[in-house]
Amino acid sequence: MTHPVAAKGQPRKYPFINMRIADNSVLDTIEGRHSCRHCNRSRKFFCYNCYVPVGKLVNLLPVVELPLQIDIIKHKKEIDGKSTAAHAAVLAPHNVRIHTYPDIPDYRQEDGVVLIFPSATSLTVPQLFERDVRLNIDDNYGLPKGHHMGTMLRRRMDEVVGETEVIQNSRCYTFGNLPVRRAVFIDSTWNQSRSIYADERVRALRTVVLQNRLSQFWRHQRGSPRWYLATIEAIHQFVLEMHVNAWGLNAAYRGLDNLEITEGFHQLAAPLTVVASTDCEEPESPYNGQYDNLLYFFANMYDLIHKYYDHNDLISYRRPI
């Protein structure tokens, strides 16, 4: 995907360059609003209550097939029209469902479910695949003594690769035998997420943390650093990490170059990088942008925001790293 105003010579790096995001210029041509076929509410691109496209987009949107199921628990105070959670449900309708707290499933009754949330016992995605990797928490993430990182996280998380790690290729993964069957995300502010995490139906789950990646979200959340991702960014990061650890990374794929993911991700992906066809996007082949269309709406809105506002003037991009 190429930035629509790249010719103007923007000094910043365009984050989505070389990603396999379908041409979303059709979104710029849509005028007015259309009725949702389910609830009859008036919407622009999709209904954020029913999670279906409206108007001519019904037959034009890309459909993303994910390797596992995604549940999003939305705080009731989250504004539906401003949340990026709906992007996932619209673009990956076969794999994503959204619940509004407290009306959620009891995940304790289901095997293979993890919660994407930082806690003192969180695992990383490579650890789910039994790689010799551990979180570096020697200094309690820089928190004062007695503070719990699950309720007062302010530092980025680093991973340490074991000196004796040898990548084993003996296990053949498919969409049906991944170490995770369902991943749960909390769509809320950081303070709101803590109240949801206190619910036993959620708190009983194993927790997983993602590799650090700078958010490209334009909305500022007070007190949050740049690596607090929007929900759709976090889902993309998680399925990306799952895919790379299961099936590797296509050496020809350049879509990660400007995403500003921590160097630790690239170090862990290096032994899993393989030479493959530049056009290969089969579901269980090395990662070559198979889930990039999750950012279809997100990238378009990013472009729209940057047509009207200077990147360096937006407070969201001036948050501490």
C-alpha positions in Angstrom: 0.0 0.0 0.0 1.4 3.4 -1.0 0.7 6.6 0.9 -1.7 8.8 -1.2 0.4 11.9 -0.5 3.8 10.3 -0.6 4.8 12.5 -3.5 4.8 15.5 -1.2 7.9 14.2 0.5 6.6 13.7 4.1 9.7 13.5 6.4 8.0 10.9 8.6 7.9 7.2 7.7 4.5 6.1 6.5 3.7 3.1 8.7 1.7 1.0 6.3 4.0 1.1 3.3 4.5 -2.3 1.6 1.7 -3.9 3.7 -0.8 -6.0 1.8 -3.7 -3.8 2.5 -6.4 -3.7 -0.2 -7.0 -0.5 -2.1 -9.3 1.5 0.3 -9.7 4.5 -1.9 -13.3 3.5 -2.5 -13.9 4.8 1.1 -13.0 8.3 0.0 -15.7 8.2 -2.7 -18.6 7.4 -0.5 -21.0 10.3 0.1 -23.8 10.4 2.6 -24.9 7.6 4.9 -26.8 4.3 4.3 -29.2 2.3 6.4 -28.0 -0.9 8.1 -29.9 -3.9 6.7 -30.3 -5.3 10.2 -31.2 -2.4 12.4 -31.9 0.4 9.9 -29.6 2.8 11.7 -27.9 5.4 9.4 -24.1 4.6 9.0 -21.2 5.7 6.8 -19.1 2.6 6.1 -20.5 -0.1 8.4 -22.8 -0.5 11.3 -20.9 -0.5 14.5 -23.8 -2.1 16.4 -24.4 -5.0 13.9 -20.9 -5.2 12.5 -21.9 -5.4 8.9 -20.9 -3.1 5.9 -23.6 -0.8 4.5 -24.3 0.6 1.0 -22.0 -0.5 -1.8 -19.4 -1.7 0.6 -21.4 -4.8 1.2 -19.7 -6.6 -1.7 -16.4 -4.6 -1.8 -14.7 -5.1 1.5 -11.9 -7.6 1.9 -12.6 -10.6 4.2 -9.8 -11.7 6.5 -9.6 -15.3 7.7 -7.8 -15.6 11.0 -6.1 -18.7 12.4 -8.1 -18.6 15.6 -11.1 -17.0 17.2 -11.0 -13.5 18.7 -13.3 -12.2 21.4 -13.4 -8.5 22.3 -14.9 -7.4 25.6 -16.0 -3.9 25.3 -16.5 -1.6 28.3 -20.1 -0.2 28.3 -18.7 3.3 28.4 -16.7 2.9 25.2 -18.2 4.9 22.4 -19.1 2.4 19.6 -18.4 4.8 16.8 -14.9 5.7 18.0 -13.7 2.2 18.9 -11.6 0.2 16.4 -12.9 -3.1 17.7 -15.7 -3.0 15.2 -13.1 -3.0 12.4 -12.1 -6.5 13.3 -15.7 -7.8 13.5 -16.6 -6.3 10.1 -13.4 -7.4 8.3 -13.1 -10.9 9.9 -16.7 -11.8 10.5 -16.1 -15.6 10.7 -13.6 -15.2 13.5 -14.5 -12.2 15.7 -17.3 -11.6 18.1 -17.8 -8.6 20.5 -19.3 -8.7 23.9 -20.3 -5.7 26.1 -19.3 -6.1 29.7 -20.7 -7.6 31.9 -22.6 -9.7 29.4 -19.7 -12.1 28.6 -19.1 -15.8 28.4 -17.6 -17.8 31.3 -14.2 -18.5 29.7 -13.3 -20.9 32.5 -15.5 -23.5 30.7 -13.4 -23.4 27.5 -10.0 -24.8 26.8 -7.3 -23.0 24.8 -8.4 -19.5 25.7 -5.9 -16.7 26.6 -6.4 -13.1 27.6 -4.2 -10.4 26.0 -3.3 -8.4 29.1 -0.2 -7.7 31.1 0.1 -9.5 34.5 2.8 -10.7 36.8 2.5 -14.2 35.2 2.0 -13.2 31.6 3.5 -15.3 28.8 4.8 -14.1 25.5 3.6 -15.6 22.2 7.0 -17.5 21.6 6.5 -19.1 25.1 3.1 -20.4 23.9 5.1 -22.3 21.3 7.5 -23.5 24.0 10.4 -21.4 22.7 13.2 -20.7 25.2 12.2 -17.1 25.8 11.4 -15.3 29.1 10.3 -11.8 30.1 13.0 -9.6 31.5 11.4 -8.5 34.8 14.5 -8.2 36.9 13.6 -4.6 38.0 9.8 -5.2 38.3 9.4 -3.1 35.1 10.8 -0.1 37.0 7.9 0.0 39.4 8.3 0.9 43.1 8.5 -2.0 45.5 5.1 -3.4 46.3 3.4 -2.3 43.0 2.0 -4.9 40.7 2.8 -4.6 37.0 -0.7 -5.8 36.1 -2.3 -2.8 37.7 0.4 -0.1 37.2 2.3 -0.9 34.0 4.3 2.0 32.8 7.4 0.4 31.3 7.9 -1.5 28.0 8.4 -5.3 28.2 11.5 -6.9 26.9 12.1 -10.5 26.1 15.3 -12.5 26.6 16.1 -15.4 24.3 17.8 -18.4 26.1 21.4 -19.0 25.1 20.6 -22.6 24.2 17.5 -22.0 22.2 17.3 -24.2 19.1 14.3 -23.8 16.8 12.5 -27.1 16.5 10.6 -27.7 13.3 9.3 -31.2 14.2 5.8 -30.0 15.0 3.5 -29.1 12.1 1.0 -26.5 13.0 -2.4 -26.0 11.3 -5.3 -23.7 12.0 -6.7 -26.6 14.1 -3.9 -27.3 16.5 -2.4 -24.0 17.5 -1.6 -23.6 21.2 -4.4 -21.0 21.4 -7.9 -21.5 20.1 -9.4 -18.2 21.3 -7.8 -14.9 22.3 -9.7 -12.3 24.4 -9.0 -8.6 24.1 -10.4 -5.9 26.4 -11.6 -2.8 24.5 -11.5 0.1 27.0 -9.2 2.6 28.6 -6.5 1.3 30.9 -8.4 2.2 34.1 -11.6 0.6 32.8 -9.8 -2.6 31.8 -8.7 -3.2 35.4 -12.3 -3.6 36.5 -13.0 -6.1 33.8 -9.8 -8.0 34.6 -11.0 -8.4 38.2 -14.0 -10.5 37.0 -13.2 -14.1 37.7 -14.6 -15.2 34.4 -11.7 -13.3 32.8 -9.1 -13.3 35.6 -8.8 -17.1 35.5 -7.4 -17.1 32.0 -3.7 -17.3 31.1 -2.5 -13.9 30.1 -0.3 -13.0 27.2 1.7 -9.9 26.4 2.6 -8.7 23.0 5.9 -7.4 21.6 6.1 -3.6 21.9 5.0 -1.7 18.8 4.4 2.0 18.6 0.7 2.9 18.1 -0.4 4.8 15.0 -3.7 5.7 16.7 -4.6 9.4 16.4 -6.8 9.6 19.5 -4.9 10.5 22.7 -5.5 8.5 25.9 -4.2 10.5 28.9 -1.3 8.9 30.7 -0.7 6.2 28.1 2.6 5.8 26.3 3.0 5.3 22.5 3.1 1.5 22.7 -0.5 1.3 24.1 -2.1 0.0 20.9 -5.6 0.6 19.6 -7.6 -2.6 19.7 -7.3 -3.4 16.0 -3.6 -2.8 16.1 -3.3 -5.2 19.1 -5.3 -7.9 17.3 -3.1 -7.5 14.2 0.1 -7.7 16.3 -1.1 -10.8 18.1 -2.1 -12.8 15.0 1.1 -11.7 13.3 3.2 -13.1 16.2 1.1 -16.3 16.3 1.6 -16.8 12.5 5.3 -16.1 12.5 5.9 -18.6 15.4 3.7 -21.2 13.7 4.7 -20.9 10.1 7.5 -18.4 9.9 8.1 -15.1 8.1 8.5 -14.7 4.4 11.9 -13.1 3.8 10.5 -11.1 0.9 7.8 -9.4 2.9 8.6 -5.8 3.7 5.3 -4.7 5.4 6.9 -4.6 8.8 9.7 -2.2 7.9 7.9 1.0 9.2 5.6 -0.5 11.8 8.1 0.4 14.6 7.9 -3.0 16.3 10.6 -3.5 19.0 13.9 -5.0 17.9 13.1 -8.0 20.0 10.4 -9.1 17.6 12.8 -9.1 14.7 15.4 -11.0 16.7 12.9 -13.7 17.6 11.6 -13.8 14.0 15.0 -14.0 12.4 15.5 -17.8 12.8 11.9 -18.3 11.6 12.4 -16.3 8.4 12.4 -18.3 5.2 12.8 -17.7 1.5 9.4 -18.1 -0.2 7.5 -16.8 -3.2 6.7 -13.1 -3.0 3.2 -13.9 -4.1 2.5 -16.7 -1.7 -0.4 -15.8 0.7 -1.6 -19.3 1.5 -3.1 -19.5 5.1 -0.4 -21.7 6.5 2.6 -20.4 4.6 5.2 -18.0 6.0 3.7 -14.6 6.9 3.3 -12.4 3.8 0.6 -10.0 4.9 -2.2 -12.5 5.3 -3.8 -10.4 8.1 -2.8 -6.9 7.0 -6.4 -6.1 5.8 -7.4 -5.9 9.4 -6.0 -2.4 9.1 -8.1 -1.6 6.0 -10.3 1.0 7.8 -7.6 2.0 10.2 -5.1 3.0 7.5 -7.7 4.9 5.6 -8.6 7.0 8.7 -5.0 7.5 9.4 -4.5 9.0 5.9 -7.6 11.2 6.4 -6.4 12.5 9.7 -3.0 13.3 8.2 -4.5 15.3 5.4 -5.9 17.8 7.8 -3.4 17.7 10.7 0.3 17.7 10.9 1.6 14.5 12.4 3.9 16.3 14.8 1.1 18.5 16.1 -1.1 15.6 17.2 -0.6 15.0 20.9 -1.1 11.2 20.5 2.2 10.9 18.5 4.1 13.0 21.1 3.4 10.6 24.0 6.4 9.2 25.8 7.9 6.0 24.5 
